Amino acid sequence: MGVPEAALAAMVAAGHDGRALIRTDLRFHRRLLLCTKNGPLARLEVIIETGFLARDRLVNSADHWANPVPFQA
């Protein structure tokens, strides 16, 4: 299993735990950036992280998220 696949598996394993999903989603996208081997793009991680954290806190503000991976079900 490659790095993005392992990170995606961690998101699925987080189940309905909203806080765990936020952490694993961010980890997944960080790994995608690293896989590009594009230094300038990877440095955008700080901006992307801020946006993702804000989005995830709004979308997944509850401790229980009803549908963690809607298109994977």
Residue pairs with C-beta under 8 A, 6 or more apart in sequence:
1 9
3 31
3 34
3 35
4 28
4 31
4 32
4 35
7 24
7 27
7 28
7 31
8 28
10 24
10 27
10 28
11 21
11 24
11 25
11 28
11 68
11 69
12 68
12 69
12 72
13 24
14 20
14 21
14 23
14 24
14 68
15 68
16 64
16 65
16 66
16 68
17 63
17 64
17 65
18 60
18 61
18 62
18 63
18 64
18 65
19 60
19 63
21 56
21 60
21 65
21 68
22 53
22 56
22 57
22 60
25 52
25 56
26 49
26 52
26 53
26 56
29 48
29 52
30 45
30 49
33 41
33 42
33 44
33 45
33 48
34 42
36 42
67 73
